[in-house]
Amino acid sequence: MQTFGKKGEDLACSFLQSHGYEIVVRNFRHKKSEIDVICRKDNLLVFVEVKTRRSVEFGFPEEFVSQNQQKAIIRAAENYVIEHAWKGDIRFDIVAVLINKETTDIEHLKDAFY
């Protein structure tokens, strides 16, 4: 993983933890799919795609989660749920991280797709 992307994931995890989420696993892989962060809050399991960008010149970070990527994340999540016999609710979120010289902005988009 590139260091810039890893920095974005680290910031996203810190942000999620500061909002009461427990990080369960990072970079979960199933076949060719990867889920950046799986976290929990109460009886909710959240699958998070983290998108990190330096600017919004070509669009906002969350706009870069394609339909194919969403489908791959959903397939991997279904595998995780079965593998771990999860019985609670699930949700798919995006954490958009914008890092530039002056500021770092983090936006948590809950229920972003599915």
MMTF fields as JSON, N, C-alpha, C and O atoms, coordinates in Angstrom:
{
  "mmtfVersion": "1.0.0",
  "mmtfProducer": "UNKNOWN",
  "numBonds": 455,
  "numAtoms": 456,
  "numGroups": 114,
  "numChains": 1,
  "numModels": 1,
  "chainsPerModel": [1],
  "groupsPerChain": [114],
  "chainIdList": ["A"],
  "bondAtomList": [4, 2, 8, 6, 12, 10, 16, 14, 20, 18, 24, 22, 28, 26, 32, 30, 36, 34, 40, 38, 44, 42, 48, 46, 52, 50, 56, 54, 60, 58, 64, 62, 68, 66, 72, 70, 76, 74, 80, 78, 84, 82, 88, 86, 92, 90, 96, 94, 100, 98, 104, 102, 108, 106, 112, 110, 116, 114, 120, 118, 124, 122, 128, 126, 132, 130, 136, 134, 140, 138, 144, 142, 148, 146, 152, 150, 156, 154, 160, 158, 164, 162, 168, 166, 172, 170, 176, 174, 180, 178, 184, 182, 188, 186, 192, 190, 196, 194, 200, 198, 204, 202, 208, 206, 212, 210, 216, 214, 220, 218, 224, 222, 228, 226, 232, 230, 236, 234, 240, 238, 244, 242, 248, 246, 252, 250, 256, 254, 260, 258, 264, 262, 268, 266, 272, 270, 276, 274, 280, 278, 284, 282, 288, 286, 292, 290, 296, 294, 300, 298, 304, 302, 308, 306, 312, 310, 316, 314, 320, 318, 324, 322, 328, 326, 332, 330, 336, 334, 340, 338, 344, 342, 348, 346, 352, 350, 356, 354, 360, 358, 364, 362, 368, 366, 372, 370, 376, 374, 380, 378, 384, 382, 388, 386, 392, 390, 396, 394, 400, 398, 404, 402, 408, 406, 412, 410, 416, 414, 420, 418, 424, 422, 428, 426, 432, 430, 436, 434, 440, 438, 444, 442, 448, 446, 452, 450],
  "bondOrderList": [1, 1, 1, 1, 1, 1, 1, 1, 1, 1, 1, 1, 1, 1, 1, 1, 1, 1, 1, 1, 1, 1, 1, 1, 1, 1, 1, 1, 1, 1, 1, 1, 1, 1, 1, 1, 1, 1, 1, 1, 1, 1, 1, 1, 1, 1, 1, 1, 1, 1, 1, 1, 1, 1, 1, 1, 1, 1, 1, 1, 1, 1, 1, 1, 1, 1, 1, 1, 1, 1, 1, 1, 1, 1, 1, 1, 1, 1, 1, 1, 1, 1, 1, 1, 1, 1, 1, 1, 1, 1, 1, 1, 1, 1, 1, 1, 1, 1, 1, 1, 1, 1, 1, 1, 1, 1, 1, 1, 1, 1, 1, 1, 1],
  "groupList": [{"groupName": "MET", "atomNameList": ["N", "CA", "C", "O"], "elementList": ["N", "C", "C", "O"], "formalChargeList": [0, 0, 0, 0], "bondAtomList": [1, 0, 2, 1, 3, 2], "bondOrderList": [1, 1, 2], "singleLetterCode": "M", "chemCompType": "L-PEPTIDE LINKING"}, {"groupName": "GLN", "atomNameList": ["N", "CA", "C", "O"], "elementList": ["N", "C", "C", "O"], "formalChargeList": [0, 0, 0, 0], "bondAtomList": [1, 0, 2, 1, 3, 2], "bondOrderList": [1, 1, 2], "singleLetterCode": "Q", "chemCompType": "L-PEPTIDE LINKING"}, {"groupName": "THR", "atomNameList": ["N", "CA", "C", "O"], "elementList": ["N", "C", "C", "O"], "formalChargeList": [0, 0, 0, 0], "bondAtomList": [1, 0, 2, 1, 3, 2], "bondOrderList": [1, 1, 2], "singleLetterCode": "T", "chemCompType": "L-PEPTIDE LINKING"}, {"groupName": "PHE", "atomNameList": ["N", "CA", "C", "O"], "elementList": ["N", "C", "C", "O"], "formalChargeList": [0, 0, 0, 0], "bondAtomList": [1, 0, 2, 1, 3, 2], "bondOrderList": [1, 1, 2], "singleLetterCode": "F", "chemCompType": "L-PEPTIDE LINKING"}, {"groupName": "GLY", "atomNameList": ["N", "CA", "C", "O"], "elementList": ["N", "C", "C", "O"], "formalChargeList": [0, 0, 0, 0], "bondAtomList": [1, 0, 2, 1, 3, 2], "bondOrderList": [1, 1, 2], "singleLetterCode": "G", "chemCompType": "PEPTIDE LINKING"}, {"groupName": "LYS", "atomNameList": ["N", "CA", "C", "O"], "elementList": ["N", "C", "C", "O"], "formalChargeList": [0, 0, 0, 0], "bondAtomList": [1, 0, 2, 1, 3, 2], "bondOrderList": [1, 1, 2], "singleLetterCode": "K", "chemCompType": "L-PEPTIDE LINKING"}, {"groupName": "GLU", "atomNameList": ["N", "CA", "C", "O"], "elementList": ["N", "C", "C", "O"], "formalChargeList": [0, 0, 0, 0], "bondAtomList": [1, 0, 2, 1, 3, 2], "bondOrderList": [1, 1, 2], "singleLetterCode": "E", "chemCompType": "L-PEPTIDE LINKING"}, {"groupName": "ASP", "atomNameList": ["N", "CA", "C", "O"], "elementList": ["N", "C", "C", "O"], "formalChargeList": [0, 0, 0, 0], "bondAtomList": [1, 0, 2, 1, 3, 2], "bondOrderList": [1, 1, 2], "singleLetterCode": "D", "chemCompType": "L-PEPTIDE LINKING"}, {"groupName": "LEU", "atomNameList": ["N", "CA", "C", "O"], "elementList": ["N", "C", "C", "O"], "formalChargeList": [0, 0, 0, 0], "bondAtomList": [1, 0, 2, 1, 3, 2], "bondOrderList": [1, 1, 2], "singleLetterCode": "L", "chemCompType": "L-PEPTIDE LINKING"}, {"groupName": "ALA", "atomNameList": ["N", "CA", "C", "O"], "elementList": ["N", "C", "C", "O"], "formalChargeList": [0, 0, 0, 0], "bondAtomList": [1, 0, 2, 1, 3, 2], "bondOrderList": [1, 1, 2], "singleLetterCode": "A", "chemCompType": "L-PEPTIDE LINKING"}, {"groupName": "CYS", "atomNameList": ["N", "CA", "C", "O"], "elementList": ["N", "C", "C", "O"], "formalChargeList": [0, 0, 0, 0], "bondAtomList": [1, 0, 2, 1, 3, 2], "bondOrderList": [1, 1, 2], "singleLetterCode": "C", "chemCompType": "L-PEPTIDE LINKING"}, {"groupName": "SER", "atomNameList": ["N", "CA", "C", "O"], "elementList": ["N", "C", "C", "O"], "formalChargeList": [0, 0, 0, 0], "bondAtomList": [1, 0, 2, 1, 3, 2], "bondOrderList": [1, 1, 2], "singleLetterCode": "S", "chemCompType": "L-PEPTIDE LINKING"}, {"groupName": "HIS", "atomNameList": ["N", "CA", "C", "O"], "elementList": ["N", "C", "C", "O"], "formalChargeList": [0, 0, 0, 0], "bondAtomList": [1, 0, 2, 1, 3, 2], "bondOrderList": [1, 1, 2], "singleLetterCode": "H", "chemCompType": "L-PEPTIDE LINKING"}, {"groupName": "TYR", "atomNameList": ["N", "CA", "C", "O"], "elementList": ["N", "C", "C", "O"], "formalChargeList": [0, 0, 0, 0], "bondAtomList": [1, 0, 2, 1, 3, 2], "bondOrderList": [1, 1, 2], "singleLetterCode": "Y", "chemCompType": "L-PEPTIDE LINKING"}, {"groupName": "ILE", "atomNameList": ["N", "CA", "C", "O"], "elementList": ["N", "C", "C", "O"], "formalChargeList": [0, 0, 0, 0], "bondAtomList": [1, 0, 2, 1, 3, 2], "bondOrderList": [1, 1, 2], "singleLetterCode": "I", "chemCompType": "L-PEPTIDE LINKING"}, {"groupName": "VAL", "atomNameList": ["N", "CA", "C", "O"], "elementList": ["N", "C", "C", "O"], "formalChargeList": [0, 0, 0, 0], "bondAtomList": [1, 0, 2, 1, 3, 2], "bondOrderList": [1, 1, 2], "singleLetterCode": "V", "chemCompType": "L-PEPTIDE LINKING"}, {"groupName": "ARG", "atomNameList": ["N", "CA", "C", "O"], "elementList": ["N", "C", "C", "O"], "formalChargeList": [0, 0, 0, 0], "bondAtomList": [1, 0, 2, 1, 3, 2], "bondOrderList": [1, 1, 2], "singleLetterCode": "R", "chemCompType": "L-PEPTIDE LINKING"}, {"groupName": "ASN", "atomNameList": ["N", "CA", "C", "O"], "elementList": ["N", "C", "C", "O"], "formalChargeList": [0, 0, 0, 0], "bondAtomList": [1, 0, 2, 1, 3, 2], "bondOrderList": [1, 1, 2], "singleLetterCode": "N", "chemCompType": "L-PEPTIDE LINKING"}, {"groupName": "PRO", "atomNameList": ["N", "CA", "C", "O"], "elementList": ["N", "C", "C", "O"], "formalChargeList": [0, 0, 0, 0], "bondAtomList": [1, 0, 2, 1, 3, 2], "bondOrderList": [1, 1, 2], "singleLetterCode": "P", "chemCompType": "L-PEPTIDE LINKING"}, {"groupName": "TRP", "atomNameList": ["N", "CA", "C", "O"], "elementList": ["N", "C", "C", "O"], "formalChargeList": [0, 0, 0, 0], "bondAtomList": [1, 0, 2, 1, 3, 2], "bondOrderList": [1, 1, 2], "singleLetterCode": "W", "chemCompType": "L-PEPTIDE LINKING"}],
  "groupTypeList": [0, 1, 2, 3, 4, 5, 5, 4, 6, 7, 8, 9, 10, 11, 3, 8, 1, 11, 12, 4, 13, 6, 14, 15, 15, 16, 17, 3, 16, 12, 5, 5, 11, 6, 14, 7, 15, 14, 10, 16, 5, 7, 17, 8, 8, 15, 3, 15, 6, 15, 5, 2, 16, 16, 11, 15, 6, 3, 4, 3, 18, 6, 6, 3, 15, 11, 1, 17, 1, 1, 5, 9, 14, 14, 16, 9, 9, 6, 17, 13, 15, 14, 6, 12, 9, 19, 5, 4, 7, 14, 16, 3, 7, 14, 15, 9, 15, 8, 14, 17, 5, 6, 2, 2, 7, 14, 6, 12, 8, 5, 7, 9, 3, 13],
  "groupIdList": [1, 2, 3, 4, 5, 6, 7, 8, 9, 10, 11, 12, 13, 14, 15, 16, 17, 18, 19, 20, 21, 22, 23, 24, 25, 26, 27, 28, 29, 30, 31, 32, 33, 34, 35, 36, 37, 38, 39, 40, 41, 42, 43, 44, 45, 46, 47, 48, 49, 50, 51, 52, 53, 54, 55, 56, 57, 58, 59, 60, 61, 62, 63, 64, 65, 66, 67, 68, 69, 70, 71, 72, 73, 74, 75, 76, 77, 78, 79, 80, 81, 82, 83, 84, 85, 86, 87, 88, 89, 90, 91, 92, 93, 94, 95, 96, 97, 98, 99, 100, 101, 102, 103, 104, 105, 106, 107, 108, 109, 110, 111, 112, 113, 114],
  "secStructList": [7, 7, 2, 2, 2, 2, 2, 2, 2, 2, 2, 2, 2, 2, 2, 2, 2, 2, 6, 6, 7, 3, 3, 3, 3, 3, 3, 3, 3, 3, 6, 6, 3, 3, 3, 3, 3, 3, 3, 3, 3, 6, 6, 3, 3, 3, 3, 3, 3, 3, 3, 3, 3, 1, 7, 1, 6, 6, 7, 7, 4, 4, 4, 4, 7, 7, 2, 2, 2, 2, 2, 2, 2, 2, 2, 2, 2, 2, 2, 2, 2, 2, 2, 6, 6, 7, 7, 1, 3, 3, 3, 3, 3, 3, 3, 3, 3, 3, 3, 7, 1, 1, 7, 3, 3, 3, 3, 3, 3, 6, 6, 7, 7, 7],
  "xCoordList": [0.847, 0.0, 0.887, 1.933, 0.473, 1.225, 1.143, 0.144, 2.192, 2.219, 1.132, 0.591, 0.796, -0.253, -1.596, -2.338, -1.91, -3.151, -3.188, -4.23, -2.049, -1.972, -2.184, -2.848, -1.626, -1.829, -3.319, -3.833, -4.001, -5.44, -6.209, -7.136, -5.82, -6.479, -6.217, -7.118, -4.991, -4.666, -5.522, -6.06, -5.64, -6.459, -7.931, -8.615, -8.412, -9.806, -10.056, -11.085, -9.114, -9.27, -9.293, -10.118, -8.399, -8.385, -9.7, -10.254, -10.198, -11.464, -12.599, -13.398, -12.668, -13.727, -13.653, -14.675, -12.447, -12.278, -12.724, -13.333, -12.42, -12.807, -14.321, -14.848, -15.03, -16.489, -17.13, -18.284, -16.376, -16.945, -16.916, -17.51, -16.235, -16.137, -14.907, -13.864, -15.056, -13.945, -13.454, -14.227, -12.167, -11.596, -11.44, -10.762, -12.071, -12.025, -10.882, -10.1, -10.788, -9.713, -9.491, -10.416, -8.241, -7.906, -7.432, -6.802, -7.747, -7.299, -7.712, -6.894, -8.98, -9.52, -9.599, -10.146, -9.044, -9.043, -9.902, -9.895, -10.642, -11.395, -11.236, -11.719, -10.555, -10.23, -9.539, -8.488, -10.103, -9.441, -9.946, -9.492, -10.865, -11.475, -10.79, -10.239, -10.836, -10.283, -11.241, -11.804, -11.403, -12.165, -11.141, -10.403, -11.093, -10.082, -10.197, -9.209, -11.408, -11.607, -12.942, -13.966, -12.899, -14.137, -14.152, -13.199, -15.247, -15.33, -16.717, -17.653, -16.8, -18.047, -18.439, -17.599, -19.739, -20.282, -21.585, -22.514, -21.645, -22.799, -23.029, -22.111, -24.226, -24.518, -24.518, -25.295, -23.63, -23.535, -22.12, -21.146, -22.02, -20.735, -20.662, -21.553, -19.604, -19.498, -18.297, -17.176, -18.558, -17.517, -17.2, -18.074, -15.954, -15.585, -14.581, -13.545, -14.903, -13.961, -13.387, -14.131, -12.066, -11.399, -10.853, -10.146, -11.183, -10.661, -9.904, -10.447, -8.648, -7.778, -7.33, -6.898, -7.43, -7.01, -6.28, -6.402, -5.514, -4.791, -5.602, -5.385, -6.539, -7.368, -8.699, -8.875, -9.623, -10.911, -10.965, -12.04, -9.814, -9.736, -10.46, -11.124, -10.341, -10.97, -12.21, -12.756, -12.644, -13.821, -13.533, -12.378, -14.586, -14.458, -14.03, -14.37, -13.287, -12.77, -13.85, -13.626, -15.018, -16.073, -16.619, -17.247, -16.379, -16.853, -16.021, -16.374, -14.926, -14.03, -14.285, -13.45, -15.43, -15.819, -16.769, -17.951, -16.238, -17.011, -18.056, -18.001, -19.008, -20.023, -19.354, -19.742, -18.354, -17.646, -16.936, -16.925, -16.345, -15.675, -16.69, -16.425, -17.845, -18.895, -19.326, -19.474, -19.53, -19.938, -18.883, -19.221, -17.609, -16.522, -16.483, -16.257, -16.703, -16.714, -17.886, -17.743, -19.04, -20.222, -19.98, -20.333, -19.38, -19.067, -18.11, -18.309, -17.081, -16.119, -16.797, -16.511, -17.688, -18.412, -19.313, -19.39, -19.995, -20.852, -20.021, -20.454, -18.832, -17.939, -17.527, -17.505, -17.202, -16.791, -17.918, -17.688, -19.131, -20.301, -20.506, -20.747, -20.41, -20.587, -19.444, -19.668, -18.211, -17.015, -17.021, -16.552, -17.558, -17.54, -18.909, -19.092, -19.861, -21.211, -21.814, -22.411, -21.646, -22.179, -23.696, -24.248, -24.367, -25.83, -26.452, -27.667, -25.633, -26.171, -26.36, -26.241, -26.652, -26.838, -25.485, -24.46, -25.501, -24.287, -24.587, -25.738, -23.499, -23.642, -22.374, -21.296, -22.521, -21.377, -21.165, -22.041, -19.995, -19.667, -18.463, -17.693, -18.327, -17.113, -16.562, -17.307, -15.252, -14.599, -13.716, -12.767, -14.055, -13.322, -12.305, -12.658, -11.031, -9.949, -9.302, -8.861, -9.249, -8.644, -7.448, -7.606, -6.258, -5.028, -4.322, -3.924, -4.172, -3.336, -2.372, -2.34, -1.611, -0.565, -1.122, -0.502, -2.297, -2.845, -3.722, -3.674, -4.52, -5.534, -5.693, -5.243, -6.344, -6.8, -8.284, -8.681, -9.092, -10.536, -10.957, -10.52, -11.814, -12.325, -13.842, -14.435, -14.463, -15.91, -16.342, -15.843, -17.272, -17.771, -19.157, -20.112, -19.253, -20.526, -21.121, -20.685, -22.114, -22.751, -23.765, -24.409, -23.89, -24.845, -24.605, -25.544, -23.352, -22.959, -23.419, -23.658, -23.541, -24.003, -24.515, -24.37, -25.116, -25.617, -27.028, -27.622],
  "yCoordList": [-1.187, 0.0, 1.243, 1.27, 2.24, 3.479, 4.187, 4.08, 4.903, 5.564, 6.634, 6.83, 7.334, 8.349, 7.711, 8.216, 6.599, 5.88, 5.334, 5.366, 4.829, 4.301, 5.427, 5.233, 6.6, 7.746, 8.088, 8.381, 8.049, 8.309, 7.278, 7.624, 5.998, 4.946, 5.117, 4.93, 5.471, 5.707, 6.836, 6.727, 7.92, 9.057, 8.649, 9.04, 7.868, 7.404, 6.545, 6.69, 5.645, 4.784, 5.607, 5.364, 6.568, 7.441, 8.197, 8.323, 8.699, 9.414, 8.512, 8.901, 7.303, 6.367, 6.013, 5.978, 5.753, 5.42, 6.579, 6.366, 7.804, 8.967, 9.16, 9.901, 8.485, 8.55, 7.253, 6.963, 6.479, 5.328, 4.008, 3.031, 3.959, 2.704, 1.925, 2.501, 0.618, -0.284, -0.875, -1.479, -0.699, -1.251, -2.756, -3.199, -3.538, -4.998, -5.532, -6.366, -5.052, -5.502, -4.452, -3.755, -4.36, -3.471, -4.317, -5.36, -3.849, -4.485, -5.956, -6.828, -6.213, -7.572, -7.943, -7.197, -9.11, -9.562, -10.811, -11.722, -10.811, -11.997, -12.072, -11.212, -13.11, -13.259, -11.993, -11.631, -11.313, -10.101, -8.816, -7.722, -8.95, -7.775, -7.44, -8.309, -6.164, -5.723, -4.718, -3.852, -4.866, -3.883, -3.165, -3.801, -1.839, -1.069, -1.222, -1.499, -1.041, -1.088, -1.777, -1.488, -2.682, -3.248, -2.824, -3.065, -2.19, -1.72, -2.018, -2.369, -1.862, -2.152, -0.985, -0.268, -0.817, 0.117, -0.506, -0.691, -0.828, -1.52, -2.83, -3.643, -3.042, -4.288, -4.055, -4.663, -3.16, -2.796, -3.06, -2.608, -3.792, -4.059, -3.168, -3.201, -2.378, -1.384, -1.703, -1.88, -1.772, -2.005, -0.65, -0.001, -0.236, 1.133, 1.14, 0.477, 1.89, 2.176, 3.566, 4.532, 3.654, 4.93, 5.455, 4.745, 6.684, 7.325, 8.573, 9.455, 8.631, 9.738, 10.481, 9.863, 11.783, 12.618, 13.849, 14.224, 14.469, 15.707, 16.957, 18.017, 16.83, 17.982, 17.473, 16.277, 18.399, 18.043, 18.513, 18.607, 18.8, 19.303, 18.379, 18.858, 17.078, 16.122, 15.454, 14.512, 15.94, 15.382, 15.084, 15.038, 14.886, 14.581, 13.127, 12.278, 12.83, 11.466, 10.389, 9.34, 10.643, 9.631, 9.318, 8.279, 10.211, 9.987, 8.937, 8.528, 8.504, 7.555, 6.105, 5.233, 5.849, 4.477, 4.016, 4.359, 3.238, 2.823, 1.767, 1.166, 1.553, 0.513, -0.852, -1.648, -1.127, -2.409, -2.572, -3.662, -1.498, -1.561, -1.805, -2.572, -1.161, -1.381, -2.84, -3.439, -3.418, -4.824, -5.741, -6.704, -5.449, -6.263, -6.173, -7.175, -4.981, -4.785, -5.55, -6.18, -5.493, -6.196, -7.707, -8.382, -8.236, -9.683, -10.062, -11.073, -9.259, -9.537, -9.449, -10.248, -8.483, -8.318, -9.513, -10.002, -9.983, -11.165, -12.356, -13.124, -12.507, -13.587, -13.421, -14.394, -12.197, -11.928, -12.275, -12.915, -11.851, -12.093, -13.594, -14.048, -14.359, -15.816, -16.443, -17.261, -16.048, -16.599, -16.389, -17.239, -15.248, -14.896, -15.047, -14.639, -15.629, -15.884, -14.633, -14.712, -13.479, -12.222, -12.223, -12.535, -11.879, -11.897, -10.509, -10.363, -9.496, -8.144, -7.452, -8.069, -6.172, -5.37, -5.023, -5.037, -4.708, -4.259, -2.969, -2.638, -2.245, -0.993, -0.782, -1.254, -0.077, 0.238, 1.742, 2.503, 2.162, 3.577, 3.922, 3.052, 5.201, 5.725, 6.788, 7.622, 6.752, 7.847, 8.542, 7.961, 9.799, 10.605, 11.455, 12.22, 11.305, 12.039, 12.942, 12.48, 14.217, 15.199, 15.806, 16.514, 15.517, 15.989, 16.941, 16.55, 18.194, 19.112, 19.829, 19.537, 20.738, 21.382, 22.103, 22.1, 22.717, 23.527, 22.748, 22.977, 21.831, 21.193, 19.706, 19.197, 19.039, 17.668, 17.652, 18.005, 17.24, 17.156, 15.7, 14.968, 15.289, 13.927, 13.996, 14.669, 13.29, 13.233, 11.782, 10.954, 11.466, 10.102, 10.03, 10.625, 9.295, 9.139, 7.793, 6.743, 7.837, 6.608, 6.111, 6.893, 4.766, 4.156, 4.655, 5.032, 4.652, 5.24, 4.422, 4.972, 3.116, 2.266, 0.938, 0.642, 0.141, -1.214, -1.318, -2.395],
  "zCoordList": [0.0, 0.0, 0.0, 0.648, -0.71, -0.758, 0.588, 1.299, 0.923, 2.231, 2.349, 3.437, 1.251, 1.302, 1.63, 2.473, 0.964, 1.241, 2.653, 3.308, 3.13, 4.496, 5.502, 6.52, 5.223, 6.112, 6.197, 7.277, 5.061, 5.043, 5.854, 6.587, 5.722, 6.501, 7.989, 8.807, 8.34, 9.759, 10.328, 11.43, 9.56, 10.005, 10.119, 11.066, 9.158, 9.189, 10.423, 11.084, 10.738, 11.911, 13.198, 14.079, 13.303, 14.489, 14.608, 15.7, 13.484, 13.463, 13.928, 14.78, 13.367, 13.742, 15.232, 15.917, 15.724, 17.149, 18.032, 19.08, 17.61, 18.408, 18.422, 19.253, 17.492, 17.446, 17.946, 17.63, 18.726, 19.418, 18.673, 19.13, 17.531, 16.779, 17.241, 17.549, 17.28, 17.601, 16.282, 15.539, 15.997, 14.767, 14.964, 15.89, 14.09, 14.174, 13.328, 13.784, 12.099, 11.209, 10.124, 9.708, 9.679, 8.567, 7.393, 7.569, 6.207, 4.967, 4.884, 4.588, 5.146, 5.028, 3.558, 2.746, 3.223, 1.83, 1.664, 2.491, 0.558, 0.133, -1.38, -2.116, -1.824, -3.245, -3.724, -3.193, -4.714, -5.235, -4.573, -4.907, -3.656, -3.017, -1.705, -1.029, -1.364, -0.081, 0.552, -0.117, 1.864, 2.64, 3.503, 4.256, 3.397, 4.108, 5.62, 6.298, 6.145, 7.595, 7.898, 7.279, 8.854, 9.403, 10.864, 11.605, 11.267, 12.648, 13.212, 12.495, 14.522, 15.244, 16.113, 16.656, 16.227, 17.207, 17.672, 16.885, 18.958, 19.521, 18.756, 18.644, 18.235, 17.515, 15.998, 15.261, 15.551, 14.146, 13.652, 14.253, 12.558, 11.921, 10.686, 9.836, 10.589, 9.521, 8.633, 9.112, 7.335, 6.337, 5.711, 5.137, 5.825, 5.451, 4.304, 4.36, 3.281, 2.2, 2.478, 2.643, 2.527, 2.781, 1.453, 0.738, 1.138, -0.07, 0.35, 1.014, -0.047, 0.338, -0.913, -1.886, -0.888, -2.007, -1.485, -0.319, -2.389, -2.051, -2.387, -1.802, -3.332, -3.695, -4.248, -4.481, -4.45, -5.045, -6.499, -7.092, -7.054, -8.433, -9.418, -10.337, -9.235, -10.144, -9.532, -10.105, -8.381, -7.728, -6.26, -5.835, -5.506, -4.083, -3.905, -4.729, -2.837, -2.644, -2.746, -3.35, -2.157, -2.134, -3.534, -3.739, -4.489, -5.853, -6.59, -7.696, -5.981, -6.627, -6.2, -6.439, -5.575, -5.242, -6.348, -6.349, -7.279, -8.449, -8.083, -7.011, -8.997, -8.817, -8.68, -7.825, -9.515, -9.443, -8.107, -7.535, -7.612, -6.316, -5.207, -4.282, -5.291, -4.299, -4.295, -3.229, -5.474, -5.573, -4.968, -4.28, -5.218, -4.678, -3.153, -2.475, -2.618, -1.164, -0.553, 0.495, -1.208, -0.702, -0.686, 0.281, -1.749, -1.792, -0.664, 0.009, -0.461, 0.608, 1.975, 2.867, 2.134, 3.401, 3.666, 4.793, 2.624, 2.789, 3.255, 4.114, 2.688, 3.097, 4.561, 5.315, 4.961, 6.338, 7.307, 8.333, 6.977, 7.838, 8.04, 9.158, 6.955, 7.041, 7.834, 8.726, 7.496, 8.137, 9.65, 10.406, 10.08, 11.505, 12.169, 13.316, 11.454, 11.973, 12.632, 13.706, 11.969, 12.489, 12.388, 11.333, 13.466, 13.511, 13.585, 13.449, 13.797, 13.939, 12.596, 11.538, 12.662, 11.453, 10.846, 11.527, 9.538, 8.861, 8.113, 7.831, 7.799, 7.058, 6.23, 6.591, 5.131, 4.267, 4.263, 3.853, 4.724, 4.828, 3.963, 3.556, 3.699, 3.068, 4.001, 4.516, 4.216, 4.918, 3.882, 3.356, 3.604, 2.631, 3.387, 4.285, 3.005, 3.661, 2.626, 1.574, 2.927, 2.034, 2.768, 3.763, 2.26, 2.907, 1.95, 0.853, 2.375, 1.597, 2.538, 3.734, 2.021, 2.832, 4.067, 5.13, 3.908, 5.0, 5.968, 7.176, 5.444, 6.288, 5.991, 4.964, 6.921, 6.72, 7.063, 8.173, 6.101, 6.318, 6.226, 5.338, 7.155, 7.16, 7.182, 8.026, 6.241, 6.187, 6.24, 5.478, 7.138, 7.31, 6.677, 7.176, 5.571, 4.872, 5.278, 4.807, 6.149, 6.639, 5.616, 4.917, 5.549, 4.622, 3.193, 2.492, 2.778, 1.497, 0.297, -0.778, 0.478, -0.622, -0.082, 1.104, -0.963, -0.807, -1.303, -1.251]
}
